[in-house]
Amino acid sequence: MHGKKSTSKDRHRTASSKPTLCSRCLGSIKYILLIIVIPPFLNYTALMRESSQLQPAGELYDIGFGQKLFMNCLGKGKPTVILDAPTGMSSDVWSLVHPVIAKETKVCVYDRAGLGFSDRPQKNSNSNMANHEFNNKWQEFTLERMVYDLHRLISISSQQPRPLIMVGSELGAMIARGYTQMYESDVCNMVLIDPLVEEIFTHDDGVWSHFWHSHLVPSYQSLQLSAATGITRLALLIGLMEPPVTGEEIPENVTMRQKHFLSHPKHMSSVVDEHYFINESFSQIRTMYTVKPFPSNVTVTVVTGNYYDEQLPSSLNKAWAKSQEYLISHIHPGSNHIVINGADHKKMYRAPKAVADVITKLVRQWRTKQKYTKKMKQYTH
């Protein structure tokens, strides 16, 4: 009897343990679902709230095709300076340069399609192409599309005074070159800051090509996924990540805005696309320079530092330097080369005064030339 009672107790104990095991499994599943669902939901609600709070002064301009681009212009007078950001970055990189130039003349910053507060472009399709309102034939996130978008922004959606001083960094410098080739009568000067050169992938056995496609693109794809799942926001909150634009002089609102963009799947998707389609952009700029020579009336200034990024391997810095030398000696011979000592590709927000001085000097030179030309006309008459 004693043995039977013991067996009965064992059965009862075993039976009672089954729901406990199930409840543990259900509890684990519940927590896993909470981890999967809550961060993206909280990130989404935060992004919606921040969008209106963090948008800087400026406007969203309708450039057609169901697309709006953000632009902010300050100052007055001619020539108009257009500032174009590096690859995959918003106009915040110019936050310390923009107001300095505005004291001298009119200056505009803008966000390319999909970056910052600008809309992502609609994809071309047969149905869209049949609609006259959508007639943009170029591939999204390639050079020709970016140049065309910029032209519509400053010529149709808004009428910015000519002539223009086109200033761009990295991919922004390539856009400045492409814009000048296509709309040469608009431009008087071009400033290329650490320009991304179409021959960069051919130098030193393609070290930059390997780094770009095997490291940069996958890294940004991971950040895009991280933004979509809300992990980026958590990492920023606990200090495991920092925004791309940093420095002692960076205003708090710019830092908050950069964290917002880093957490935004739309922005990060566009960062990926600008890097992913870079070979198409290289091909397009080569074609532009093959079809016609660069306009002789436009002066070219190339601004570099002592290296591209001291945190990168020396092989990458050397290959980048070779691409700059190639641009100066082969593509734009006779250009003015200015080296900002101690600076790297972050010079727009780490050495803003040095960058602004280069641009304001060109503004003053243009005005002096205009005064001289006017006096000569008066003298001849």
Residue pairs with C-beta under 8 A, 6 or more apart in sequence:
36 229
38 230
39 229
39 230
39 231
39 233
39 234
40 228
40 229
40 230
41 230
42 230
42 233
43 227
43 229
43 230
43 232
43 233
43 263
44 230
46 233
46 263
47 260
47 263
47 264
50 256
50 260
51 117
51 260
54 253
54 256
54 257
54 260
55 70
55 117
56 72
56 253
56 257
57 72
58 70
58 71
58 72
58 73
58 109
59 70
59 71
59 72
60 68
60 69
60 70
60 117
60 118
61 68
61 69
61 70
61 71
61 153
61 157
61 158
62 68
62 157
63 69
63 149
63 152
63 153
63 156
63 157
64 133
64 134
64 136
64 152
64 156
65 121
65 122
65 133
65 134
65 135
65 136
66 119
66 122
66 133
66 134
67 113
67 119
67 120
67 121
67 122
67 149
68 118
68 119
69 110
69 111
69 112
69 113
69 118
69 119
69 149
69 153
69 157
70 91
70 110
70 111
70 116
70 117
70 118
71 108
71 109
71 110
71 111
71 153
71 154
71 158
72 91
72 98
72 108
72 109
72 110
73 106
73 107
73 108
73 109
73 158
73 160
74 98
74 99
74 102
74 106
74 107
74 108
75 101
75 102
75 103
75 104
75 105
75 106
75 107
76 105
76 106
77 104
77 105
77 106
78 105
78 106
78 161
78 162
78 163
78 366
78 367
79 105
79 161
79 162
79 163
79 164
79 165
79 188
79 189
79 363
79 366
80 105
80 106
80 107
80 108
80 154
80 160
80 161
80 162
80 163
80 164
80 165
81 101
81 105
81 106
81 107
81 108
81 164
81 165
81 167
81 359
81 363
82 107
82 108
82 110
82 150
82 154
82 160
82 164
82 165
82 166
82 167
82 176
83 91
83 94
83 97
83 98
83 101
83 107
83 108
83 109
83 110
83 167
83 168
83 172
84 110
84 112
84 150
84 166
84 167
84 168
84 169
84 171
84 172
84 173
84 175
84 176
85 91
85 92
85 93
85 94
85 109
85 111
85 112
85 115
85 168
85 169
85 172
86 93
86 169
86 170
86 171
86 172
86 194
86 345
87 170
87 171
87 172
87 196
87 274
87 275
87 278
88 115
88 171
88 220
88 270
88 271
88 272
88 274
88 275
89 115
89 244
89 245
89 271
90 111
90 115
90 116
90 257
90 258
90 261
90 267
91 109
91 110
91 111
91 116
92 116
92 245
92 254
92 257
92 258
93 169
93 245
93 348
93 349
94 109
94 348
95 245
95 250
95 251
95 254
95 349
96 249
96 250
96 348
96 349
96 352
97 348
97 349
97 352
97 355
97 356
97 359
98 107
98 109
100 352
100 353
100 356
100 360
101 107
101 356
101 359
101 360
101 363
104 360
104 363
104 364
105 360
105 363
106 160
106 161
108 154
108 160
110 118
110 150
110 153
111 117
111 118
112 118
112 146
112 149
112 150
112 175
112 270
112 274
113 119
113 120
113 121
113 140
113 141
113 145
113 146
113 149
113 270
114 120
114 121
114 141
114 266
114 267
114 269
114 270
114 273
115 261
115 267
115 270
115 271
115 274
116 261
116 267
120 140
120 266
120 269
120 270
121 136
121 140
121 141
121 145
121 149
122 128
122 134
123 140
124 134
124 136
124 137
124 138
124 139
124 140
128 134
129 135
129 137
136 145
136 148
138 144
138 145
138 148
139 145
139 277
139 280
140 273
140 277
141 270
141 273
141 274
141 276
141 277
142 277
142 280
142 281
142 284
143 174
143 175
143 178
143 280
143 281
143 284
143 285
144 178
144 284
146 175
146 178
146 281
147 175
147 178
147 179
147 182
150 175
150 179
151 179
151 182
151 183
154 160
154 164
155 186
162 185
162 186
163 186
163 187
163 188
163 366
164 186
164 187
164 188
165 187
165 188
165 189
165 190
165 191
165 359
165 362
165 363
165 366
166 176
166 179
166 180
166 187
166 189
166 190
166 191
167 176
167 190
167 191
167 193
167 359
168 174
168 175
168 176
168 177
168 191
168 192
168 193
168 195
169 193
169 194
169 195
169 345
169 348
170 193
170 194
170 195
170 196
170 345
171 196
171 274
171 278
171 281
172 193
173 192
173 193
173 194
173 195
173 196
174 195
174 196
174 197
174 198
174 281
174 285
176 190
176 191
176 192
177 190
177 192
177 195
177 285
177 288
178 284
178 285
178 288
179 186
179 187
180 186
180 187
180 190
180 294
180 295
180 298
181 288
181 289
181 292
181 294
181 295
182 288
184 295
184 297
184 298
187 295
187 298
188 297
188 298
188 299
188 366
189 298
189 299
189 300
189 301
189 362
189 366
190 298
190 299
190 300
190 301
191 301
191 303
191 358
191 359
191 362
192 300
192 301
192 302
192 303
192 327
193 303
193 304
193 347
193 348
193 355
194 303
194 304
194 305
194 308
194 324
194 345
194 347
195 302
195 324
195 327
196 278
197 323
197 324
197 326
197 327
197 331
198 282
198 285
198 286
199 323
199 326
200 208
200 209
200 319
200 320
200 323
201 208
201 209
201 212
201 279
201 282
203 319
203 322
203 323
203 326
204 315
204 318
204 319
204 322
207 315
207 316
207 319
208 316
208 319
208 320
208 323
211 316
212 275
212 278
216 275
217 272
217 275
217 276
220 268
220 271
220 272
220 275
221 272
223 232
223 262
223 268
223 271
224 265
224 268
224 269
224 271
224 272
226 232
226 235
227 262
227 263
227 264
227 265
227 267
227 268
228 265
228 268
230 263
232 241
232 262
232 263
233 259
233 263
235 241
236 242
236 243
236 259
236 262
236 263
241 262
243 255
243 258
243 259
243 261
243 262
244 258
244 262
245 254
245 255
245 258
245 349
246 255
246 349
247 346
247 349
247 350
249 349
249 352
250 349
261 267
261 268
262 268
289 331
294 300
294 331
294 332
299 335
299 336
299 362
300 332
300 334
300 335
300 336
301 335
301 336
301 337
301 338
301 358
301 362
302 324
302 327
302 328
302 332
302 335
302 336
302 337
302 338
303 338
303 339
303 340
303 347
303 355
303 358
304 321
304 324
304 337
304 338
304 339
304 340
305 339
305 340
305 341
305 342
305 343
305 344
305 345
305 347
306 339
306 341
306 342
306 343
306 344
307 317
307 320
307 321
307 344
308 316
308 317
308 320
308 321
308 344
308 345
309 316
309 317
309 344
309 345
310 317
310 344
327 335
328 335
328 337
338 358
340 347
340 351
340 354
340 355
342 351
343 350
343 351
343 354
344 350
347 354
347 355
348 355
